[in-house]
Amino acid sequence: MGRIHGIKNLITYLKSVDYPLSEQEINGFLEAKTIPHSRPYGDLIVFECSHIEWWVDLQRNKESKS
């Protein structure tokens, strides 16, 4: 599908798929290394859409089981 550049764009994308998260929550996932991402250089963070779709499905499954 494509790539999402930066946390702000990820927030917008997650809202569009009805899985809203705050910047603070995303930073927590980044620190824990539990959200798929890459840092090709400097402070740039890139999220692959297909990986984020998979991750959102995984999170929803975890939430429904708890």
PDB file of N, CA, C and O in Angstrom:
ATOM      1  N   MET A   1       0.828  -1.195   0.000  1.00  0.00           N
ATOM      2  CA  MET A   1       0.000   0.000   0.000  1.00  0.00           C
ATOM      3  C   MET A   1       0.865   1.249   0.000  1.00  0.00           C
ATOM      4  O   MET A   1       0.672   2.133  -0.835  1.00  0.00           O
ATOM      5  N   GLY A   2       1.820   1.338   0.927  1.00  0.00           N
ATOM      6  CA  GLY A   2       2.652   2.515   0.957  1.00  0.00           C
ATOM      7  C   GLY A   2       3.323   2.691   2.298  1.00  0.00           C
ATOM      8  O   GLY A   2       3.380   1.780   3.124  1.00  0.00           O
ATOM      9  N   ARG A   3       3.820   3.873   2.480  1.00  0.00           N
ATOM     10  CA  ARG A   3       4.536   4.194   3.715  1.00  0.00           C
ATOM     11  C   ARG A   3       3.930   5.416   4.370  1.00  0.00           C
ATOM     12  O   ARG A   3       3.353   6.283   3.715  1.00  0.00           O
ATOM     13  N   ILE A   4       4.076   5.458   5.682  1.00  0.00           N
ATOM     14  CA  ILE A   4       3.637   6.595   6.480  1.00  0.00           C
ATOM     15  C   ILE A   4       4.893   7.194   7.091  1.00  0.00           C
ATOM     16  O   ILE A   4       5.657   6.502   7.763  1.00  0.00           O
ATOM     17  N   HIS A   5       5.101   8.478   6.857  1.00  0.00           N
ATOM     18  CA  HIS A   5       6.283   9.152   7.384  1.00  0.00           C
ATOM     19  C   HIS A   5       5.913   9.996   8.596  1.00  0.00           C
ATOM     20  O   HIS A   5       5.134  10.943   8.489  1.00  0.00           O
ATOM     21  N   GLY A   6       6.472   9.650   9.740  1.00  0.00           N
ATOM     22  CA  GLY A   6       6.297  10.446  10.945  1.00  0.00           C
ATOM     23  C   GLY A   6       5.099  10.050  11.795  1.00  0.00           C
ATOM     24  O   GLY A   6       4.135   9.453  11.316  1.00  0.00           O
ATOM     25  N   ILE A   7       5.194  10.401  13.056  1.00  0.00           N
ATOM     26  CA  ILE A   7       4.157  10.055  14.032  1.00  0.00           C
ATOM     27  C   ILE A   7       2.849  10.784  13.749  1.00  0.00           C
ATOM     28  O   ILE A   7       1.776  10.193  13.872  1.00  0.00           O
ATOM     29  N   LYS A   8       2.921  12.042  13.377  1.00  0.00           N
ATOM     30  CA  LYS A   8       1.687  12.809  13.105  1.00  0.00           C
ATOM     31  C   LYS A   8       0.874  12.154  11.992  1.00  0.00           C
ATOM     32  O   LYS A   8      -0.349  12.050  12.090  1.00  0.00           O
ATOM     33  N   ASN A   9       1.546  11.716  10.945  1.00  0.00           N
ATOM     34  CA  ASN A   9       0.843  11.045   9.845  1.00  0.00           C
ATOM     35  C   ASN A   9       0.306   9.688  10.278  1.00  0.00           C
ATOM     36  O   ASN A   9      -0.752   9.260   9.817  1.00  0.00           O
ATOM     37  N   LEU A  10       1.036   9.007  11.169  1.00  0.00           N
ATOM     38  CA  LEU A  10       0.541   7.736  11.691  1.00  0.00           C
ATOM     39  C   LEU A  10      -0.724   7.958  12.512  1.00  0.00           C
ATOM     40  O   LEU A  10      -1.671   7.178  12.411  1.00  0.00           O
ATOM     41  N   ILE A  11      -0.750   9.006  13.316  1.00  0.00           N
ATOM     42  CA  ILE A  11      -1.942   9.331  14.105  1.00  0.00           C
ATOM     43  C   ILE A  11      -3.141   9.527  13.184  1.00  0.00           C
ATOM     44  O   ILE A  11      -4.223   9.005  13.456  1.00  0.00           O
ATOM     45  N   THR A  12      -2.960  10.268  12.107  1.00  0.00           N
ATOM     46  CA  THR A  12      -4.035  10.502  11.137  1.00  0.00           C
ATOM     47  C   THR A  12      -4.496   9.185  10.516  1.00  0.00           C
ATOM     48  O   THR A  12      -5.695   8.937  10.389  1.00  0.00           O
ATOM     49  N   TYR A  13      -3.543   8.349  10.135  1.00  0.00           N
ATOM     50  CA  TYR A  13      -3.889   7.056   9.538  1.00  0.00           C
ATOM     51  C   TYR A  13      -4.660   6.194  10.522  1.00  0.00           C
ATOM     52  O   TYR A  13      -5.676   5.603  10.158  1.00  0.00           O
ATOM     53  N   LEU A  14      -4.197   6.112  11.756  1.00  0.00           N
ATOM     54  CA  LEU A  14      -4.860   5.271  12.753  1.00  0.00           C
ATOM     55  C   LEU A  14      -6.288   5.753  13.031  1.00  0.00           C
ATOM     56  O   LEU A  14      -7.185   4.939  13.251  1.00  0.00           O
ATOM     57  N   LYS A  15      -6.497   7.058  13.021  1.00  0.00           N
ATOM     58  CA  LYS A  15      -7.863   7.582  13.174  1.00  0.00           C
ATOM     59  C   LYS A  15      -8.731   7.124  12.010  1.00  0.00           C
ATOM     60  O   LYS A  15      -9.906   6.809  12.199  1.00  0.00           O
ATOM     61  N   SER A  16      -8.165   7.084  10.810  1.00  0.00           N
ATOM     62  CA  SER A  16      -8.943   6.714   9.622  1.00  0.00           C
ATOM     63  C   SER A  16      -9.353   5.244   9.640  1.00  0.00           C
ATOM     64  O   SER A  16     -10.330   4.870   8.991  1.00  0.00           O
ATOM     65  N   VAL A  17      -8.622   4.407  10.372  1.00  0.00           N
ATOM     66  CA  VAL A  17      -8.969   2.982  10.469  1.00  0.00           C
ATOM     67  C   VAL A  17      -9.622   2.667  11.813  1.00  0.00           C
ATOM     68  O   VAL A  17      -9.696   1.511  12.230  1.00  0.00           O
ATOM     69  N   ASP A  18     -10.092   3.718  12.477  1.00  0.00           N
ATOM     70  CA  ASP A  18     -10.821   3.587  13.737  1.00  0.00           C
ATOM     71  C   ASP A  18      -9.994   2.900  14.824  1.00  0.00           C
ATOM     72  O   ASP A  18     -10.493   2.045  15.556  1.00  0.00           O
ATOM     73  N   TYR A  19      -8.725   3.287  14.914  1.00  0.00           N
ATOM     74  CA  TYR A  19      -7.852   2.814  15.983  1.00  0.00           C
ATOM     75  C   TYR A  19      -7.004   4.001  16.463  1.00  0.00           C
ATOM     76  O   TYR A  19      -5.782   4.005  16.309  1.00  0.00           O
ATOM     77  N   PRO A  20      -7.673   5.008  17.048  1.00  0.00           N
ATOM     78  CA  PRO A  20      -6.951   6.223  17.424  1.00  0.00           C
ATOM     79  C   PRO A  20      -6.001   6.000  18.600  1.00  0.00           C
ATOM     80  O   PRO A  20      -6.347   5.350  19.587  1.00  0.00           O
ATOM     81  N   LEU A  21      -4.812   6.550  18.470  1.00  0.00           N
ATOM     82  CA  LEU A  21      -3.817   6.537  19.530  1.00  0.00           C
ATOM     83  C   LEU A  21      -3.229   7.933  19.657  1.00  0.00           C
ATOM     84  O   LEU A  21      -3.187   8.690  18.687  1.00  0.00           O
ATOM     85  N   SER A  22      -2.781   8.265  20.847  1.00  0.00           N
ATOM     86  CA  SER A  22      -2.140   9.556  21.071  1.00  0.00           C
ATOM     87  C   SER A  22      -0.654   9.454  20.718  1.00  0.00           C
ATOM     88  O   SER A  22      -0.111   8.359  20.570  1.00  0.00           O
ATOM     89  N   GLU A  23      -0.026  10.588  20.589  1.00  0.00           N
ATOM     90  CA  GLU A  23       1.409  10.616  20.315  1.00  0.00           C
ATOM     91  C   GLU A  23       2.168   9.946  21.459  1.00  0.00           C
ATOM     92  O   GLU A  23       3.152   9.242  21.230  1.00  0.00           O
ATOM     93  N   GLN A  24       1.714  10.165  22.674  1.00  0.00           N
ATOM     94  CA  GLN A  24       2.349   9.568  23.850  1.00  0.00           C
ATOM     95  C   GLN A  24       2.254   8.036  23.802  1.00  0.00           C
ATOM     96  O   GLN A  24       3.224   7.342  24.104  1.00  0.00           O
ATOM     97  N   GLU A  25       1.092   7.520  23.424  1.00  0.00           N
ATOM     98  CA  GLU A  25       0.931   6.065  23.318  1.00  0.00           C
ATOM     99  C   GLU A  25       1.851   5.482  22.240  1.00  0.00           C
ATOM    100  O   GLU A  25       2.482   4.445  22.443  1.00  0.00           O
ATOM    101  N   ILE A  26       1.917   6.159  21.105  1.00  0.00           N
ATOM    102  CA  ILE A  26       2.780   5.691  20.016  1.00  0.00           C
ATOM    103  C   ILE A  26       4.236   5.715  20.451  1.00  0.00           C
ATOM    104  O   ILE A  26       4.980   4.774  20.174  1.00  0.00           O
ATOM    105  N   ASN A  27       4.650   6.778  21.129  1.00  0.00           N
ATOM    106  CA  ASN A  27       6.029   6.847  21.623  1.00  0.00           C
ATOM    107  C   ASN A  27       6.327   5.703  22.588  1.00  0.00           C
ATOM    108  O   ASN A  27       7.438   5.173  22.598  1.00  0.00           O
ATOM    109  N   GLY A  28       5.347   5.322  23.396  1.00  0.00           N
ATOM    110  CA  GLY A  28       5.515   4.183  24.294  1.00  0.00           C
ATOM    111  C   GLY A  28       5.737   2.893  23.528  1.00  0.00           C
ATOM    112  O   GLY A  28       6.595   2.089  23.892  1.00  0.00           O
ATOM    113  N   PHE A  29       4.962   2.691  22.460  1.00  0.00           N
ATOM    114  CA  PHE A  29       5.138   1.508  21.618  1.00  0.00           C
ATOM    115  C   PHE A  29       6.502   1.535  20.921  1.00  0.00           C
ATOM    116  O   PHE A  29       7.147   0.498  20.769  1.00  0.00           O
ATOM    117  N   LEU A  30       6.932   2.723  20.501  1.00  0.00           N
ATOM    118  CA  LEU A  30       8.245   2.844  19.863  1.00  0.00           C
ATOM    119  C   LEU A  30       9.362   2.509  20.843  1.00  0.00           C
ATOM    120  O   LEU A  30      10.298   1.788  20.498  1.00  0.00           O
ATOM    121  N   GLU A  31       9.268   3.031  22.062  1.00  0.00           N
ATOM    122  CA  GLU A  31      10.286   2.750  23.078  1.00  0.00           C
ATOM    123  C   GLU A  31      10.338   1.266  23.415  1.00  0.00           C
ATOM    124  O   GLU A  31      11.414   0.704  23.619  1.00  0.00           O
ATOM    125  N   ALA A  32       9.168   0.637  23.473  1.00  0.00           N
ATOM    126  CA  ALA A  32       9.094  -0.797  23.774  1.00  0.00           C
ATOM    127  C   ALA A  32       9.411  -1.660  22.548  1.00  0.00           C
ATOM    128  O   ALA A  32       9.524  -2.882  22.646  1.00  0.00           O
ATOM    129  N   LYS A  33       9.552  -1.004  21.400  1.00  0.00           N
ATOM    130  CA  LYS A  33       9.819  -1.692  20.125  1.00  0.00           C
ATOM    131  C   LYS A  33       8.741  -2.721  19.808  1.00  0.00           C
ATOM    132  O   LYS A  33       9.034  -3.828  19.358  1.00  0.00           O
ATOM    133  N   THR A  34       7.492  -2.337  20.048  1.00  0.00           N
ATOM    134  CA  THR A  34       6.377  -3.243  19.783  1.00  0.00           C
ATOM    135  C   THR A  34       5.523  -2.815  18.601  1.00  0.00           C
ATOM    136  O   THR A  34       4.554  -3.495  18.263  1.00  0.00           O
ATOM    137  N   ILE A  35       5.864  -1.703  17.969  1.00  0.00           N
ATOM    138  CA  ILE A  35       5.154  -1.275  16.766  1.00  0.00           C
ATOM    139  C   ILE A  35       6.154  -1.315  15.606  1.00  0.00           C
ATOM    140  O   ILE A  35       7.261  -0.789  15.730  1.00  0.00           O
ATOM    141  N   PRO A  36       5.781  -1.928  14.487  1.00  0.00           N
ATOM    142  CA  PRO A  36       6.735  -2.041  13.374  1.00  0.00           C
ATOM    143  C   PRO A  36       7.067  -0.676  12.773  1.00  0.00           C
ATOM    144  O   PRO A  36       6.177   0.100  12.428  1.00  0.00           O
ATOM    145  N   HIS A  37       8.353  -0.403  12.655  1.00  0.00           N
ATOM    146  CA  HIS A  37       8.809   0.870  12.103  1.00  0.00           C
ATOM    147  C   HIS A  37      10.267   0.741  11.685  1.00  0.00           C
ATOM    148  O   HIS A  37      10.939  -0.244  11.991  1.00  0.00           O
ATOM    149  N   SER A  38      10.732   1.753  10.983  1.00  0.00           N
ATOM    150  CA  SER A  38      12.155   1.847  10.672  1.00  0.00           C
ATOM    151  C   SER A  38      12.581   3.298  10.825  1.00  0.00           C
ATOM    152  O   SER A  38      11.767   4.219  10.761  1.00  0.00           O
ATOM    153  N   ARG A  39      13.859   3.469  11.024  1.00  0.00           N
ATOM    154  CA  ARG A  39      14.460   4.808  11.126  1.00  0.00           C
ATOM    155  C   ARG A  39      15.596   4.866  10.112  1.00  0.00           C
ATOM    156  O   ARG A  39      16.751   4.607  10.448  1.00  0.00           O
ATOM    157  N   PRO A  40      15.262   5.211   8.861  1.00  0.00           N
ATOM    158  CA  PRO A  40      16.278   5.177   7.809  1.00  0.00           C
ATOM    159  C   PRO A  40      17.437   6.152   8.025  1.00  0.00           C
ATOM    160  O   PRO A  40      18.569   5.868   7.634  1.00  0.00           O
ATOM    161  N   TYR A  41      17.158   7.292   8.642  1.00  0.00           N
ATOM    162  CA  TYR A  41      18.226   8.227   8.972  1.00  0.00           C
ATOM    163  C   TYR A  41      17.692   9.288   9.923  1.00  0.00           C
ATOM    164  O   TYR A  41      16.520   9.660   9.875  1.00  0.00           O
ATOM    165  N   GLY A  42      18.569   9.759  10.776  1.00  0.00           N
ATOM    166  CA  GLY A  42      18.200  10.819  11.713  1.00  0.00           C
ATOM    167  C   GLY A  42      16.975  10.478  12.537  1.00  0.00           C
ATOM    168  O   GLY A  42      16.814   9.361  13.029  1.00  0.00           O
ATOM    169  N   ASP A  43      16.117  11.475  12.671  1.00  0.00           N
ATOM    170  CA  ASP A  43      14.903  11.315  13.459  1.00  0.00           C
ATOM    171  C   ASP A  43      13.705  10.849  12.640  1.00  0.00           C
ATOM    172  O   ASP A  43      12.605  10.732  13.181  1.00  0.00           O
ATOM    173  N   LEU A  44      13.892  10.584  11.356  1.00  0.00           N
ATOM    174  CA  LEU A  44      12.790  10.158  10.501  1.00  0.00           C
ATOM    175  C   LEU A  44      12.317   8.765  10.896  1.00  0.00           C
ATOM    176  O   LEU A  44      13.114   7.831  10.983  1.00  0.00           O
ATOM    177  N   ILE A  45      11.019   8.632  11.132  1.00  0.00           N
ATOM    178  CA  ILE A  45      10.415   7.340  11.443  1.00  0.00           C
ATOM    179  C   ILE A  45       9.465   6.991  10.309  1.00  0.00           C
ATOM    180  O   ILE A  45       8.630   7.805   9.914  1.00  0.00           O
ATOM    181  N   VAL A  46       9.597   5.775   9.788  1.00  0.00           N
ATOM    182  CA  VAL A  46       8.771   5.330   8.670  1.00  0.00           C
ATOM    183  C   VAL A  46       8.015   4.075   9.088  1.00  0.00           C
ATOM    184  O   VAL A  46       8.577   3.155   9.682  1.00  0.00           O
ATOM    185  N   PHE A  47       6.722   4.065   8.760  1.00  0.00           N
ATOM    186  CA  PHE A  47       5.855   2.931   9.055  1.00  0.00           C
ATOM    187  C   PHE A  47       5.335   2.381   7.731  1.00  0.00           C
ATOM    188  O   PHE A  47       4.794   3.134   6.922  1.00  0.00           O
ATOM    189  N   GLU A  48       5.492   1.080   7.501  1.00  0.00           N
ATOM    190  CA  GLU A  48       4.928   0.435   6.320  1.00  0.00           C
ATOM    191  C   GLU A  48       3.442   0.199   6.581  1.00  0.00           C
ATOM    192  O   GLU A  48       3.083  -0.378   7.608  1.00  0.00           O
ATOM    193  N   CYS A  49       2.581   0.632   5.676  1.00  0.00           N
ATOM    194  CA  CYS A  49       1.133   0.494   5.875  1.00  0.00           C
ATOM    195  C   CYS A  49       0.716  -0.955   6.121  1.00  0.00           C
ATOM    196  O   CYS A  49      -0.096  -1.226   7.006  1.00  0.00           O
ATOM    197  N   SER A  50       1.265  -1.875   5.348  1.00  0.00           N
ATOM    198  CA  SER A  50       0.871  -3.282   5.522  1.00  0.00           C
ATOM    199  C   SER A  50       1.267  -3.796   6.901  1.00  0.00           C
ATOM    200  O   SER A  50       0.540  -4.592   7.497  1.00  0.00           O
ATOM    201  N   HIS A  51       2.402  -3.355   7.410  1.00  0.00           N
ATOM    202  CA  HIS A  51       2.840  -3.770   8.739  1.00  0.00           C
ATOM    203  C   HIS A  51       1.952  -3.149   9.820  1.00  0.00           C
ATOM    204  O   HIS A  51       1.629  -3.796  10.816  1.00  0.00           O
ATOM    205  N   ILE A  52       1.566  -1.906   9.617  1.00  0.00           N
ATOM    206  CA  ILE A  52       0.693  -1.246  10.593  1.00  0.00           C
ATOM    207  C   ILE A  52      -0.689  -1.884  10.571  1.00  0.00           C
ATOM    208  O   ILE A  52      -1.294  -2.055  11.630  1.00  0.00           O
ATOM    209  N   GLU A  53      -1.204  -2.237   9.409  1.00  0.00           N
ATOM    210  CA  GLU A  53      -2.499  -2.927   9.336  1.00  0.00           C
ATOM    211  C   GLU A  53      -2.446  -4.236  10.120  1.00  0.00           C
ATOM    212  O   GLU A  53      -3.364  -4.551  10.877  1.00  0.00           O
ATOM    213  N   TRP A  54      -1.359  -5.000   9.935  1.00  0.00           N
ATOM    214  CA  TRP A  54      -1.175  -6.255  10.662  1.00  0.00           C
ATOM    215  C   TRP A  54      -1.123  -5.988  12.161  1.00  0.00           C
ATOM    216  O   TRP A  54      -1.765  -6.691  12.942  1.00  0.00           O
ATOM    217  N   TRP A  55      -0.357  -4.970  12.567  1.00  0.00           N
ATOM    218  CA  TRP A  55      -0.180  -4.638  13.976  1.00  0.00           C
ATOM    219  C   TRP A  55      -1.509  -4.219  14.609  1.00  0.00           C
ATOM    220  O   TRP A  55      -1.809  -4.631  15.730  1.00  0.00           O
ATOM    221  N   VAL A  56      -2.307  -3.410  13.914  1.00  0.00           N
ATOM    222  CA  VAL A  56      -3.613  -2.987  14.423  1.00  0.00           C
ATOM    223  C   VAL A  56      -4.508  -4.211  14.622  1.00  0.00           C
ATOM    224  O   VAL A  56      -5.179  -4.324  15.648  1.00  0.00           O
ATOM    225  N   ASP A  57      -4.523  -5.115  13.665  1.00  0.00           N
ATOM    226  CA  ASP A  57      -5.312  -6.349  13.816  1.00  0.00           C
ATOM    227  C   ASP A  57      -4.855  -7.140  15.035  1.00  0.00           C
ATOM    228  O   ASP A  57      -5.679  -7.658  15.788  1.00  0.00           O
ATOM    229  N   LEU A  58      -3.556  -7.232  15.229  1.00  0.00           N
ATOM    230  CA  LEU A  58      -3.003  -7.940  16.382  1.00  0.00           C
ATOM    231  C   LEU A  58      -3.451  -7.276  17.688  1.00  0.00           C
ATOM    232  O   LEU A  58      -3.850  -7.960  18.631  1.00  0.00           O
ATOM    233  N   GLN A  59      -3.384  -5.939  17.739  1.00  0.00           N
ATOM    234  CA  GLN A  59      -3.793  -5.217  18.947  1.00  0.00           C
ATOM    235  C   GLN A  59      -5.279  -5.417  19.232  1.00  0.00           C
ATOM    236  O   GLN A  59      -5.676  -5.617  20.380  1.00  0.00           O
ATOM    237  N   ARG A  60      -6.088  -5.364  18.194  1.00  0.00           N
ATOM    238  CA  ARG A  60      -7.523  -5.574  18.372  1.00  0.00           C
ATOM    239  C   ARG A  60      -7.803  -6.971  18.892  1.00  0.00           C
ATOM    240  O   ARG A  60      -8.664  -7.145  19.755  1.00  0.00           O
ATOM    241  N   ASN A  61      -7.098  -7.965  18.387  1.00  0.00           N
ATOM    242  CA  ASN A  61      -7.271  -9.345  18.862  1.00  0.00           C
ATOM    243  C   ASN A  61      -6.887  -9.471  20.329  1.00  0.00           C
ATOM    244  O   ASN A  61      -7.577 -10.137  21.100  1.00  0.00           O
ATOM    245  N   LYS A  62      -5.779  -8.828  20.718  1.00  0.00           N
ATOM    246  CA  LYS A  62      -5.348  -8.855  22.123  1.00  0.00           C
ATOM    247  C   LYS A  62      -6.409  -8.219  23.022  1.00  0.00           C
ATOM    248  O   LYS A  62      -6.726  -8.743  24.089  1.00  0.00           O
ATOM    249  N   GLU A  63      -6.954  -7.082  22.577  1.00  0.00           N
ATOM    250  CA  GLU A  63      -7.969  -6.373  23.371  1.00  0.00           C
ATOM    251  C   GLU A  63      -9.238  -7.189  23.519  1.00  0.00           C
ATOM    252  O   GLU A  63      -9.863  -7.174  24.579  1.00  0.00           O
ATOM    253  N   SER A  64      -9.626  -7.900  22.474  1.00  0.00           N
ATOM    254  CA  SER A  64     -10.877  -8.670  22.530  1.00  0.00           C
ATOM    255  C   SER A  64     -10.732  -9.896  23.432  1.00  0.00           C
ATOM    256  O   SER A  64     -11.726 -10.402  23.952  1.00  0.00           O
ATOM    257  N   LYS A  65      -9.503 -10.375  23.619  1.00  0.00           N
ATOM    258  CA  LYS A  65      -9.275 -11.544  24.468  1.00  0.00           C
ATOM    259  C   LYS A  65      -9.114 -11.185  25.929  1.00  0.00           C
ATOM    260  O   LYS A  65      -9.206 -12.061  26.789  1.00  0.00           O
ATOM    261  N   SER A  66      -8.874  -9.911  26.235  1.00  0.00           N
ATOM    262  CA  SER A  66      -8.670  -9.534  27.628  1.00  0.00           C
ATOM    263  C   SER A  66      -9.924  -8.988  28.268  1.00  0.00           C
ATOM    264  O   SER A  66      -9.909  -8.626  29.444  1.00  0.00           O
TER     265      SER A  66
END
